[in-house]
Structures are given as C-alpha cells and as structure tokens.
C-alpha cells in the first residue's frame, strides 16, 4: 500500500501539473483548436460508433503507465519496439489511432507545429465521452509529447482483464489513485467491447460470478472464436452504446464480462462503491469526471521535457 508521504507527493504533483497547464492554452496560437477536434471526432463517431470507446481506452493506455505524453502513438522502428506493439496494446482498436491522426492532420494545416498529440488525445477523449452521454470536465492544456516509447517500460504497469482486484488496487495506488477513483474509472467499461479470448476461459467455471443464463449466452457467442479471434462481446450488454451507470447495475446481477469486473463486486473494498454508483448515476458521473481530469494530468511533460510532434506516430 502506498505510504502517506508518497501519496502526498503525488497529490502535490497533480496540483503542480495543473498549475502549469491552462484551459485556454491555444486561444491565441490556435483559436480553432477545440472546434477542429470536435468536428473531427463527431464525424468519426457518426461513421464508426465504437470510436468513443476506442479513444477512451487509448487515453488510459497512454496515461496510466508512464504519463499522458502520447507515447502510445509512436510507431516502432528497426531499433526499438514501441508501446503500441507491446502485447497488451495489440488489441487497441484502430479507430482510436485513426481519429487522433485525422485531428492532428487538420490541426497541422490550421496551426502548424503548435498543438501536441497528447493534448489532442485528452480533448478528444472528453469530447467523445460527451457524445455518448458522459459527463463534461475541463481539460487543462499545454502538454508536450514524449520523444521515446519503449514496450519494455510497460511491464506490469497496466491491468489485464485477468488481473486480481488486489493487484489492480495496488497498481492504482502506486499512481496516486484511491480505491474509489479506481472503481469510478472502471466505469469506462460502460461502453466498448472485449474479445472472447479475454474472458471465455472463465465462463462456465464454478464460483466465477457469472449469471448462469449469461454464461450460456457468452459460450454461444464465442463458440467460433478459436477460428475467428476478432469475435467480441459488449462490455455492457444492456446499454452498450450509452455511457451510464448500467455497468455497475450489471455487476450486481452477475452480468460483468471480465474477471476484473467480477472482482469489483466480490471484493468488499470495492463493492461499496459499486453499490453506490449503481444507485446514483449523478455521483458516478461526478466522480468519473474528477478521476479522468486527474488522470489527464498524470506524468505530463512540459517545456523542454517534450516536443510538439509534426506527426503523432513519429518523433521530429
């Protein structure tokens, strides 16, 4: 468990990070920044409704391991395997990468070498969340992009679908997030989908928490997944394209999809917050927005510690 001193230092870091960034960072250098991002993500979401979930997941996989620096966007080279090619990131949907590239391309035409890819990810995540019914929160701007991306640096830093809840709690606490914030952020599973390989091995076993009828339906849905590994199931089978608190209501009924989902309800440390959010969507939205804003400030780079990439997939 993180010590009180280390948690205090992390809290101080978040306050310091926020003080270095502003919500109107591009008001003079790129006044149409927010409009360009909003237009890009709206068009993409209309064409591909899974884009919102893809970008939220991309945001988490970028920010949580080593900070919000767009390192997950960098491509591998002959001399380096980048984060996006690590095993845990291979399932990141292409729509997430695509919409960020589209936004960057439009911004480079309007404001060359001005807007960082990491700022684009943070704003696109917030705006896409709103398009599917989620809460608004202020995004502080002025991040710089990382000059490095190494797959080896991700080891054990991101939760897996099969990670025990005790370890997930430890992973979040090491980043300065408490149990309630972890449960709130898990609500991102309100939208999106998971591939059968991530959960089908547990379906039908004793004491795994699945509703019996749901387990039968999952087995049927995934029957051909060995031949077609792209087969997937919605994380929230009740309201799959709407960001709401149904995810938590599902957990109480045995309708969670992943082992980590079931862990949230089986562990007494997290069950209290699952019950709370299942009853009160307004509270969930409030806590989710605060936790997302906090995550967006984690490990940021400013000034000479980073750069403004001309292309999001390559350093300058």
C-alpha positions in Angstrom: 0.0 0.0 0.0 1.3 3.4 -0.9 2.7 5.4 2.1 1.0 8.6 3.2 4.2 10.5 2.3 4.3 9.1 -1.3 0.6 9.8 -1.8 1.1 13.4 -0.5 3.9 13.9 -3.0 1.7 12.5 -5.9 -1.1 14.9 -4.9 1.3 17.8 -4.9 2.5 16.7 -8.3 -1.1 16.8 -9.7 -1.6 20.3 -8.3 1.7 21.4 -9.8 0.9 19.9 -13.1 -2.5 21.6 -13.2 -0.8 25.0 -12.4 1.5 24.7 -15.4 -1.4 24.0 -17.8 -4.4 26.2 -18.7 -7.8 25.5 -20.3 -7.2 28.3 -22.9 -3.6 27.4 -23.8 -4.3 27.6 -27.6 -6.7 30.6 -27.5 -4.2 32.8 -29.4 -1.8 30.3 -31.1 -4.6 28.0 -32.5 -8.0 29.6 -31.7 -10.0 26.9 -33.6 -8.3 24.0 -31.8 -11.4 22.9 -29.9 -13.7 23.3 -32.9 -11.3 21.3 -35.2 -11.1 18.4 -32.7 -14.8 18.4 -32.1 -15.6 18.4 -35.8 -13.2 15.5 -36.4 -14.4 13.3 -33.6 -18.0 13.9 -34.3 -17.7 12.9 -38.0 -15.7 9.8 -37.0 -18.1 8.8 -34.2 -21.1 9.1 -36.6 -19.3 6.8 -39.1 -17.8 4.4 -36.5 -19.9 4.4 -33.3 -17.2 2.4 -31.4 -14.7 5.3 -31.7 -15.6 6.8 -28.3 -14.7 3.6 -26.5 -11.6 3.2 -28.6 -10.2 6.6 -27.7 -11.1 6.3 -24.0 -9.1 3.1 -23.9 -6.3 4.7 -25.9 -6.2 7.5 -23.4 -6.0 5.1 -20.5 -3.2 3.0 -22.1 -1.3 6.2 -22.8 -1.7 8.0 -19.5 -1.7 5.3 -16.8 1.7 3.5 -17.3 4.1 6.5 -17.5 2.0 9.6 -18.0 -0.1 11.4 -20.7 2.6 12.0 -23.3 1.2 10.4 -26.5 4.0 7.7 -26.3 1.4 5.1 -27.2 1.0 6.7 -30.6 4.6 6.3 -31.7 5.4 3.6 -34.2 8.2 1.0 -33.7 11.4 1.3 -35.6 14.1 -1.2 -36.7 15.9 -0.5 -33.5 13.0 -0.2 -31.0 9.7 -1.8 -30.2 7.3 0.9 -29.2 4.5 0.7 -26.6 1.8 0.3 -29.3 3.4 -3.0 -30.3 3.6 -4.5 -26.8 1.3 -7.5 -26.3 -1.1 -5.6 -24.0 -1.6 -2.9 -26.6 -2.1 -5.0 -29.7 -5.8 -5.2 -29.2 -6.2 -1.3 -29.1 -8.8 -0.6 -31.8 -7.5 1.2 -34.9 -10.4 3.7 -34.8 -8.7 5.3 -31.8 -5.4 5.9 -33.5 -7.2 7.0 -36.7 -9.3 9.8 -35.2 -6.2 11.3 -33.5 -4.3 11.2 -36.7 -7.2 12.9 -38.5 -7.4 15.6 -35.9 -3.6 16.2 -36.0 -3.6 16.4 -39.8 -6.4 19.1 -39.7 -4.6 21.0 -36.9 -1.3 21.0 -38.7 -3.0 22.7 -41.7 -4.6 25.3 -39.5 -1.8 25.8 -36.9 1.5 24.1 -37.9 3.7 22.7 -35.2 1.5 24.1 -32.4 -0.7 21.5 -30.9 0.7 18.4 -29.1 -0.7 14.9 -29.8 -1.1 14.4 -26.1 -3.4 17.4 -25.8 -5.4 16.1 -28.8 -5.9 12.7 -27.0 -7.1 14.4 -23.8 -9.6 16.7 -25.5 -10.8 14.0 -28.0 -11.4 11.7 -25.0 -13.5 14.3 -23.2 -15.5 15.3 -26.3 -16.2 11.7 -27.4 -17.3 10.8 -23.9 -19.9 13.6 -24.1 -21.2 12.3 -27.5 -22.2 9.0 -25.8 -23.9 10.7 -22.9 -21.0 11.0 -20.4 -20.1 14.0 -18.2 -18.2 17.2 -19.1 -15.0 18.2 -17.4 -12.4 20.8 -18.0 -9.2 19.7 -19.8 -6.1 21.6 -19.0 -3.8 22.1 -22.0 -0.1 22.6 -22.7 1.3 19.1 -22.6 4.3 18.1 -24.7 4.8 14.8 -26.5 7.3 12.2 -25.4 10.4 11.6 -27.5 10.5 7.9 -26.6 8.3 4.9 -26.5 9.5 1.6 -25.3 7.4 -1.6 -25.0 9.7 -2.8 -22.2 8.7 0.0 -19.9 5.1 -1.2 -19.8 5.9 -4.4 -17.9 3.2 -5.0 -15.2 2.1 -1.4 -15.3 -1.3 -1.9 -17.0 -4.1 -4.0 -15.5 -5.0 -7.1 -17.5 -8.6 -8.4 -17.8 -7.4 -11.3 -15.6 -5.6 -9.2 -13.0 -6.8 -9.9 -9.4 -8.5 -7.0 -7.8 -5.9 -6.7 -5.1 -3.2 -6.1 -7.6 -5.3 -3.6 -9.6 -5.8 -1.7 -6.3 -2.0 -1.7 -5.8 -1.4 -0.5 -9.4 -3.8 2.4 -9.0 -2.5 3.4 -5.5 1.1 3.5 -6.9 -0.1 6.2 -9.3 -1.9 8.2 -6.6 -5.4 6.9 -7.2 -7.5 5.6 -4.3 -10.0 2.7 -4.4 -13.0 4.9 -5.1 -11.2 6.6 -8.0 -10.3 3.2 -9.4 -13.9 1.9 -9.2 -15.1 5.2 -10.9 -12.6 4.9 -13.7 -13.6 1.2 -14.2 -17.0 2.7 -15.3 -15.3 3.3 -18.7 -16.4 -0.3 -19.3 -19.9 1.2 -19.7 -19.1 1.3 -23.5 -16.9 -0.7 -25.8 -16.3 -4.4 -26.2 -13.9 -7.2 -25.3 -12.6 -10.1 -27.4 -13.7 -13.6 -26.4 -10.2 -14.7 -25.6 -10.1 -12.2 -22.7 -12.9 -13.9 -20.7 -14.2 -17.1 -22.3 -11.8 -19.4 -20.4 -13.6 -18.5 -17.1 -17.2 -18.8 -18.4 -18.9 -21.9 -17.0 -16.4 -22.5 -14.2 -17.7 -22.6 -10.6 -17.7 -19.5 -8.4 -16.7 -17.1 -11.2 -19.6 -14.8 -10.6 -21.4 -15.2 -14.0 -25.2 -15.3 -14.1 -25.9 -18.8 -15.4 -28.0 -17.7 -18.3 -25.4 -15.0 -19.2 -22.7 -17.7 -19.2 -24.7 -19.8 -21.6 -25.1 -16.8 -23.9 -21.4 -16.0 -23.8 -20.4 -19.5 -24.7 -22.7 -19.4 -27.6 -21.5 -16.0 -28.8 -17.8 -17.1 -28.6 -18.2 -20.7 -29.9 -16.2 -19.9 -33.1 -13.6 -17.6 -31.5 -10.7 -20.1 -32.0 -11.2 -19.7 -35.7 -12.0 -16.0 -35.6 -10.2 -14.2 -32.8 -11.9 -10.9 -33.7 -15.2 -12.1 -32.2 -16.2 -9.8 -29.3 -18.9 -9.0 -26.8 -20.1 -5.7 -25.5 -18.8 -4.8 -22.0 -22.3 -3.6 -21.1 -24.9 -5.8 -22.7 -27.8 -3.7 -21.6 -26.9 -0.2 -22.9 -23.7 -0.9 -24.9 -23.5 2.5 -26.8 -24.6 4.7 -23.9 -22.3 5.9 -21.1 -24.3 5.5 -17.9 -24.2 3.6 -14.6 -25.7 0.4 -16.0 -22.3 -1.2 -15.9 -22.4 -1.2 -12.1 -26.0 -2.5 -12.0 -24.9 -5.4 -14.3 -22.1 -6.3 -11.9 -24.7 -6.9 -9.1 -26.6 -9.3 -11.4 -23.6 -11.3 -12.5 -23.5 -9.7 -15.9 -19.9 -8.5 -15.7 -17.8 -9.6 -18.6 -14.2 -9.7 -17.4 -12.6 -11.2 -14.3 -11.6 -7.7 -13.2 -15.3 -6.7 -13.5 -16.4 -9.5 -11.2 -13.6 -8.7 -8.8 -15.1 -5.2 -8.3 -18.2 -6.8 -6.8 -16.7 -9.7 -5.0 -14.1 -7.7 -3.1 -15.6 -5.8 -0.1 -13.1 -2.9 -0.6 -14.7 -2.1 -4.0 -18.2 -3.5 -3.6 -19.3 -0.5 -1.5 -18.6 1.9 -4.4 -20.2 -0.4 -7.0 -23.4 -0.3 -4.9 -23.1 3.5 -4.6 -22.7 4.1 -8.3 -25.3 1.5 -9.3 -27.8 3.6 -7.3 -26.6 7.1 -8.1 -25.6 7.9 -11.7 -25.1 11.6 -10.9 -22.5 10.7 -8.3 -20.8 8.3 -10.7 -20.6 11.0 -13.3 -19.2 13.5 -10.9 -16.5 11.1 -9.6 -15.7 9.7 -13.0 -15.1 13.3 -14.4 -12.9 14.2 -11.5 -10.8 11.0 -11.8 -10.5 11.4 -15.6 -9.3 15.0 -15.1 -6.8 13.8 -12.6 -5.6 11.0 -14.9 -5.2 13.5 -17.7 -2.6 15.4 -15.6 -0.6 12.3 -14.6 3.1 12.3 -15.7 2.7 15.2 -18.2 5.7 16.7 -19.9 6.0 20.5 -20.4 8.7 22.8 -21.8 11.9 21.1 -22.9 11.0 17.8 -21.4 8.9 17.1 -24.5 8.2 18.2 -28.0 5.3 19.1 -30.4 5.3 16.3 -32.9 4.5 17.1 -36.5 3.2 13.6 -36.9 1.8 11.7 -33.9 3.4 8.4 -34.9 7.0 9.7 -35.2 9.4 11.9 -33.3 10.6 15.0 -35.1 
